[in-house]
Amino acid sequence: MDHLLPWVASLHLVDHHCHGVLGADLDRTGFESHLTEADSPSPLGTSLFDSSLGLAVRRWCAPLLDLPTLAPADAYLARRRSLGAAEVNRALVSAAGISTFLVDDGAWPEGLVGPATFTGSRELPVLRLERLAEDVVPEGASGFPERVRAGLDASRAVAAKSIAAYRVGLELDPARPSDAEVVAAADRWLRSGSPRCADEVISRFLVWEALDRRLPVQFHVGFGDADLSLHRCDPLLLTDLLRATAPLGVPVMLLHNYPFHRNAGYLAQVFPHVFVDLGLTTHAVAHQASRVLAEALEIVPFGKFLFSTDAFALAELYYLGALFFRRALSDFLSAGLRGHAFAVADAERIAHLIGWENAHRAYRLE
């Protein structure tokens, strides 16, 4: 960490999109299952420790658990179990240097706890829109729009999140649906017998209703697990909806974005309410994060880019997400300083904007 610019190293980051940390110990299979977006490690491969992320765990997390750098995977996991989940979580999440967590609790299996449990940092909720719809639709199609609105009105969340990318893709009709259309869609959903909210009409209804309440809306964009079809997750597919919602002046957050991070950057430049990040991309590409962040920042106004980890289950992902973000941002700014692209004062301001100021402004955090 010695090569980091001092104002990057000292950033108290706002993680504007993350999940819970697993409070239980894991065997090797369980641990490796969280090093991939696949459902589980492939029996046709070797090990998920043979990946950029797996190597990063051994390189950067091992010393925080009092192990040698690049300790073997089995030694790392044995040390992890000997310390216990609580101590590992405390050590790794605290080392990330994150001051505020915005936590999506839409996927919250038993055993997860909030990351701030281990740091004393601030933790604020993000409402998963599809989860809200799934909670209220069993009461029937009639009255479904009103129940969604009541749920939004009662929520303490500082933002909402859409996983339309997983359910219907991102090519959403920009028109605000009528209540009659929403009721008909809810009726179709109930008659299908599926518990999952996967109707395009309902997806855009949820987004419009959240924006009406001035809740910033996060969209999963780009790669994720095998439940999505990546060609339907290009943020450019949201162009018509972004054009329609721009007059509201409520932020729309494009999360992760890889491999469409340049497309997302274009949208953040041309639409006043669009913000972007790299999210889980940062720890997934690990030592390659400097290159990917530089690509993501090519045309993005620096006031429109945010930090997030999208960490889920493993404390290592909080630490590595923050570590590689700091390294990549420092490399980007250092290259600009060497090339006389901007002054030191500009570099410091850019670091503060991306690290926490943009999140404070977009989410109206006090």
C-alpha positions in Angstrom: 0.0 0.0 0.0 3.1 2.3 0.3 2.8 3.4 -3.3 -0.7 4.8 -2.9 -1.3 8.6 -3.1 -1.9 9.7 0.4 -5.3 11.2 -0.2 -6.4 7.9 -1.8 -5.0 5.8 1.0 -6.9 7.9 3.6 -10.3 7.9 1.9 -13.2 7.0 4.2 -15.1 5.2 1.4 -18.8 5.1 0.9 -19.7 1.6 -0.4 -23.0 2.5 -2.2 -23.9 -1.1 -3.0 -23.1 -4.2 -1.0 -24.8 -7.1 0.8 -24.4 -9.0 4.1 -21.4 -10.9 5.5 -21.6 -14.6 6.3 -21.3 -15.1 10.1 -20.5 -18.9 9.9 -17.3 -20.7 9.1 -16.9 -22.3 5.7 -15.3 -25.4 4.3 -13.2 -25.2 1.1 -16.2 -25.9 -1.2 -18.3 -23.4 0.5 -15.6 -20.7 0.4 -14.8 -21.3 -3.3 -18.5 -21.1 -4.2 -18.3 -17.4 -3.3 -15.3 -16.7 -5.5 -17.4 -17.1 -8.6 -20.6 -15.9 -10.1 -21.3 -19.5 -11.1 -23.6 -21.6 -8.9 -20.6 -23.6 -7.7 -17.0 -24.4 -8.7 -16.8 -26.5 -11.9 -15.7 -30.1 -11.4 -14.1 -29.8 -14.9 -11.9 -27.0 -13.8 -9.2 -27.0 -11.1 -9.9 -24.6 -8.2 -11.3 -21.1 -7.9 -8.1 -20.3 -6.1 -6.7 -20.5 -9.7 -8.3 -17.2 -10.6 -7.4 -13.6 -10.3 -9.7 -13.3 -7.3 -8.4 -16.5 -5.7 -4.8 -15.4 -6.0 -5.7 -12.1 -4.6 -7.1 -13.7 -1.4 -3.8 -15.5 -0.9 -1.7 -12.4 -1.8 -3.6 -9.7 0.1 -5.8 -11.3 2.7 -3.4 -13.9 4.1 -1.2 -11.3 5.9 -4.2 -9.8 7.7 -4.7 -13.3 9.2 -1.0 -13.5 10.2 -0.1 -15.8 7.4 2.7 -15.4 4.9 1.9 -13.7 1.6 0.6 -16.2 -0.9 0.1 -18.9 1.8 -1.3 -22.1 0.2 -5.1 -22.2 -0.1 -5.5 -25.0 2.4 -3.3 -23.2 5.0 -5.4 -20.0 4.5 -8.7 -21.8 5.0 -7.4 -23.6 8.0 -6.3 -20.3 9.6 -9.6 -18.8 8.7 -11.5 -21.6 10.6 -9.1 -21.5 13.6 -9.8 -17.8 14.1 -13.5 -18.1 13.6 -15.8 -16.2 11.3 -16.4 -13.3 13.7 -12.7 -12.5 14.0 -12.0 -12.9 10.3 -14.9 -10.7 9.5 -13.8 -8.0 11.9 -10.2 -8.0 10.6 -11.0 -7.9 6.9 -14.1 -5.7 6.8 -12.4 -3.2 9.2 -9.3 -3.1 7.0 -11.4 -2.0 4.0 -11.7 1.5 5.5 -15.4 1.9 4.6 -17.3 4.6 6.5 -20.8 3.9 5.2 -22.4 0.8 3.7 -25.6 1.0 1.6 -26.9 -2.6 1.9 -29.2 -4.4 -0.5 -31.0 -6.9 1.7 -33.0 -8.4 -1.2 -30.9 -11.6 -1.1 -30.4 -12.4 2.5 -30.0 -16.1 3.2 -29.8 -17.3 6.8 -26.5 -16.6 8.5 -25.8 -13.2 6.9 -25.2 -10.1 9.1 -24.7 -6.5 8.2 -21.1 -5.5 7.5 -21.2 -2.6 10.0 -21.6 -5.2 12.7 -17.8 -5.6 12.5 -16.8 -2.0 12.0 -19.2 0.3 13.9 -19.6 2.2 10.5 -22.9 3.5 9.3 -25.2 1.1 7.5 -28.2 2.2 5.4 -30.8 0.1 3.7 -31.5 -0.3 -0.1 -34.9 -1.6 -1.0 -35.0 -4.5 -3.6 -38.0 -3.6 -5.7 -38.7 -7.1 -7.0 -38.6 -8.4 -3.4 -41.3 -5.8 -2.4 -43.5 -6.9 -5.3 -43.0 -10.6 -4.4 -44.0 -9.8 -0.8 -47.3 -8.1 -1.7 -48.5 -9.9 -4.8 -49.9 -13.0 -2.9 -52.7 -10.8 -1.6 -54.1 -10.6 -5.2 -53.8 -8.6 -8.4 -56.5 -6.2 -7.3 -54.9 -3.5 -5.2 -51.4 -4.6 -6.1 -50.3 -1.1 -7.2 -51.6 0.4 -4.0 -49.8 -2.1 -1.9 -46.5 -1.5 -3.7 -46.9 2.3 -3.2 -47.7 1.8 0.5 -44.5 -0.4 0.9 -42.4 2.3 -0.8 -44.0 5.0 1.4 -43.3 3.0 4.6 -39.7 2.1 3.6 -36.7 3.6 5.4 -34.4 2.9 2.5 -32.2 5.6 1.0 -32.4 4.0 -2.5 -34.1 1.2 -4.4 -32.6 -1.5 -6.6 -34.0 -3.2 -9.7 -32.8 -6.6 -10.9 -34.7 -6.3 -14.1 -31.5 -7.4 -15.8 -32.0 -10.9 -14.3 -35.7 -11.1 -14.8 -36.7 -9.4 -18.1 -33.6 -7.7 -19.4 -32.9 -4.0 -19.6 -34.8 -3.1 -22.7 -37.6 -1.6 -20.8 -40.4 0.4 -22.4 -40.0 3.9 -21.2 -43.8 4.6 -20.8 -45.2 4.7 -17.3 -47.7 1.8 -17.2 -51.3 2.5 -16.0 -52.7 0.8 -12.9 -54.9 -1.3 -15.2 -51.8 -2.6 -17.0 -50.1 -3.3 -13.7 -53.1 -5.2 -12.3 -53.3 -7.3 -15.5 -49.6 -8.0 -15.3 -50.0 -9.1 -11.6 -52.9 -11.3 -12.6 -50.7 -13.0 -15.3 -48.0 -13.4 -12.7 -50.3 -15.0 -10.2 -51.8 -17.4 -12.7 -48.3 -18.5 -13.8 -47.6 -19.9 -10.3 -44.1 -18.5 -10.3 -42.9 -16.8 -7.1 -40.5 -14.6 -9.1 -41.3 -11.1 -10.3 -40.4 -11.4 -14.0 -42.8 -9.2 -15.9 -41.6 -6.2 -17.9 -44.7 -4.1 -17.1 -44.2 -4.6 -13.3 -40.4 -3.9 -13.6 -40.9 -0.5 -15.1 -43.9 0.2 -12.8 -41.6 -0.4 -9.8 -38.9 1.9 -11.2 -41.3 4.8 -11.9 -42.8 4.5 -8.5 -39.5 4.6 -6.7 -38.3 7.6 -8.8 -41.6 9.3 -8.0 -40.6 9.1 -4.4 -37.2 10.6 -5.2 -35.5 7.3 -4.3 -32.3 6.9 -6.4 -32.7 3.6 -8.4 -29.9 1.2 -8.8 -29.8 -1.2 -11.8 -27.8 -4.3 -11.9 -26.0 -4.0 -15.3 -23.6 -6.4 -17.0 -22.2 -9.6 -15.7 -23.6 -11.6 -12.8 -24.6 -15.2 -12.2 -25.9 -17.7 -14.8 -29.5 -16.6 -14.2 -29.1 -13.6 -16.5 -28.5 -13.4 -20.3 -25.6 -11.0 -20.7 -26.7 -9.7 -24.1 -29.8 -8.3 -22.4 -27.8 -6.5 -19.8 -26.1 -3.8 -21.8 -26.9 -0.5 -20.2 -27.5 1.0 -23.7 -30.8 -0.9 -23.7 -31.9 1.5 -20.9 -31.5 4.6 -23.1 -35.2 5.2 -23.8 -36.1 4.8 -20.1 -33.2 7.1 -19.1 -34.4 9.7 -21.6 -37.9 9.5 -20.2 -36.9 9.7 -16.5 -34.3 12.5 -16.9 -36.8 15.3 -16.2 -37.5 13.9 -12.7 -33.9 14.7 -11.7 -33.6 11.6 -9.5 -30.3 9.7 -9.8 -30.1 6.4 -11.6 -27.2 4.2 -10.6 -25.7 1.7 -13.1 -23.9 -1.0 -11.1 -21.0 -3.2 -12.1 -21.3 -2.7 -15.9 -18.5 -5.0 -17.0 -18.0 -5.7 -19.9 -20.1 -2.7 -20.9 -18.3 -0.2 -18.6 -17.5 2.1 -21.6 -21.1 2.1 -22.6 -22.1 3.0 -19.1 -19.6 5.8 -19.1 -21.2 7.2 -22.2 -24.6 7.2 -20.6 -23.3 8.9 -17.5 -21.9 11.6 -19.7 -25.0 12.4 -21.8 -27.7 11.9 -19.1 -27.6 14.3 -16.2 -29.1 11.9 -13.7 -27.0 8.8 -14.5 -24.1 7.6 -12.2 -21.9 4.5 -12.7 -19.5 2.3 -10.8 -17.5 -0.9 -11.3 -18.8 -2.8 -8.3 -17.9 -6.4 -8.2 -15.8 -6.0 -11.3 -13.0 -4.5 -9.2 -12.4 -7.5 -7.0 -13.2 -10.0 -9.8 -10.4 -8.6 -12.1 -8.2 -8.1 -9.0 -4.6 -7.1 -10.1 -6.0 -6.0 -13.4 -8.3 -3.4 -11.8 -6.1 -0.4 -12.8 -6.6 -1.1 -16.5 -10.4 -1.6 -16.2 -10.9 1.5 -14.0 -9.0 3.6 -16.5 -11.3 2.3 -19.3 -14.4 3.0 -17.1 -13.2 6.6 -16.5 -12.3 7.5 -20.1 -15.3 9.8 -20.6 -17.2 9.7 -17.3 -17.5 13.1 -15.6 -15.7 12.5 -12.3 -18.7 13.7 -10.4 -20.7 10.8 -11.8 -18.6 7.8 -10.7 -19.0 6.0 -7.4 -17.3 3.3 -5.3 -18.9 0.0 -4.4 -17.9 -3.5 -3.6 -21.1 -5.5 -4.2 -19.5 -7.8 -1.6 -21.6 -10.8 -0.6 -21.0 -13.4 2.1 -17.1 -13.2 2.2 -15.4 -10.5 4.3 -12.5 -10.9 1.8 -14.6 -9.2 -0.9 -15.1 -6.0 1.1 -11.4 -5.8 1.7 -10.3 -6.7 -1.8 -12.9 -4.4 -3.4 -11.6 -1.5 -1.4 -7.9 -2.4 -1.8 -8.0 -2.8 -5.6 -10.2 0.3 -6.0 -7.6 2.4 -4.0 -4.8 0.9 -6.0 -6.5 1.5 -9.4 -7.6 5.0 -8.5 -4.1 5.9 -7.3 -2.6 4.5 -10.5 -5.1 6.5 -12.6 -4.4 9.7 -10.8 -0.6 9.1 -10.7 -0.6 8.6 -14.4 -2.4 11.8 -14.9 0.0 13.7 -12.7 3.0 12.3 -14.5 1.5 13.3 -17.8 0.7 16.8 -16.5 -3.0 16.2 -17.3 -4.1 17.9 -14.0 -2.6 19.4 -10.8 -2.2 17.7 -7.4 -5.3 19.7 -6.2 -7.3 18.3 -9.0 -6.2 14.7 -8.3 -7.1 15.1 -4.6 -10.6 16.5 -5.5 -11.2 13.6 -8.0 -10.3 11.1 -5.3 -12.7 12.6 -2.8 -15.5 12.9 -5.4 -15.3 9.2 -6.4 -14.5 7.9 -2.9 -17.4 9.5 -1.0 -18.6 12.9 -2.1 -20.6 11.7 -5.1 -22.4 9.2 -3.0 -23.2 11.8 -0.3 -24.7 14.1 -2.9 -26.6 11.5 -5.0 -28.1 9.7 -2.0 -28.5 12.9 0.1 -26.5 11.4 2.9 -26.0 13.6 5.9 
